[in-house]
Amino acid sequence: MPVSLQKGQKVSLTKGNPGLSKVVVGLGWDVNQFDTGGDFDLDAAAFLLTDSGKISRQEDFVFYGNLKHPSGGVEHLGDNLTGVGDGDDEQIKVDLSIVPANISKIAFTVTIYDAEVRRQNFGQVNNAFIRIYREDTGEELLRYDLGEDFSIETAAVFGELYKNNGEWKFNAIGCGYQGGLAALCANYGVEVE
């Protein structure tokens, strides 16, 4: 039975699942039927962070432009340009056993591509969620539905996996940002052109 989380709730992933290493993080959303004159393209990303809360090198940012971390520990399964349909819109595979030792946290984010030009924001997105399930069996371990109404934000941190006393835990964040992907990159220490 998956754990359904509220904003700010934390739960251990590995304590009740000894030997768990390969999981898939599924992110999904629906778009309201407002006509903004353009399609919505939401993009999931993962930031592999050190204790400083920042990346240690540019490759620690996994997204549609860098699908696989050099360690093989985090892999984005590809960009979904429309978000149409049920279930996960984008997925990121994580192998906790090979995530580099200096990484203490993996933040999972979603941004709206070209949001300013298209005059789009998370207020026009609903049913957003993040879930984590076992890669081997497909069993859903946890789910967090972002109930918040972000009216002006163009980026959001859905949640994060983090290491604590040798265990991997999940924190339901649900925090919005203005400034899209560039704001998240600045926050996590990614250099953007």
Buried (B, 14 or more C-beta within 10 A) or exposed (E): EEBBBEBEBEBBBBEEBEEBBEBBBBBBBBBEEEEBEEBBBBBBBBBBBBEEEEBBEEEBBBBBEBBBBEBEBBBBBEBBBEBEEEEBBBBBBBBBEEBBEEBBBBBBBBBBBBBEEBEBBBBBBEEBBBBBBBBEEEEBBBBBBBEBEBEEBBBBBBBBBBBEEEEBBBBBBBBBBEBBBBBBBEBBBBEEE
